[in-house]
Amino acid sequence: MSYAEVASKGPKQTPEEAAAPPPPQIISTETSETSSLIDVDGPSVRTVPSDFESQTIKTETQAARIEREEAARRDRDRKMAEEEAASTNELAHKARAEADLAKKKAKKADRWMTGKFEQANGTPAGGALALANLLAVVGISGWLGYRAWGLYDKGRLGWKEVGLGLGVLAGVGAFEAVLGRYFVKAKKEKGQ
């Protein structure tokens, strides 16, 4: 037999018994000890005025505190300046080291190129290199001139084409200047 069956066979409850119990009554327990406490949420709380730092120093404790704060501020500023100077010096040192390394690499490449031209300078290969250089400049210039004349004949020669031709000549000239520098340097070193 289940609990529900047993409960249904027993005496029936009255409506008062079946109802939920009434909520408990809140009784004020304020005593004389708690009634004298200050309400912190009320307007009686005193606040510090916003200009309290600019007021005159009234005690030695305040003066000592202000001196300590100023000394700490000076120490912090000095340390920050020292750290910044150390960082700047370190960065400058690294930059100088990198620049020196780049200069060394450039000098090494420069010496290698000068050495190659120096080797070829007095040999038939050196003469052939100079002749090939001259023929390349004359050939490129002639070809560009021929193309420009053809475009002019057809009426299609414009500033764009002229600028492109001048750009090619400038590039070849810059390349020749770089290589020519090594020829001259190799001749100077061989003559010494």
Order of alpha helices (4+ residues) and beta strands (2+ residues): alpha-alpha-alpha-alpha-alpha-alpha
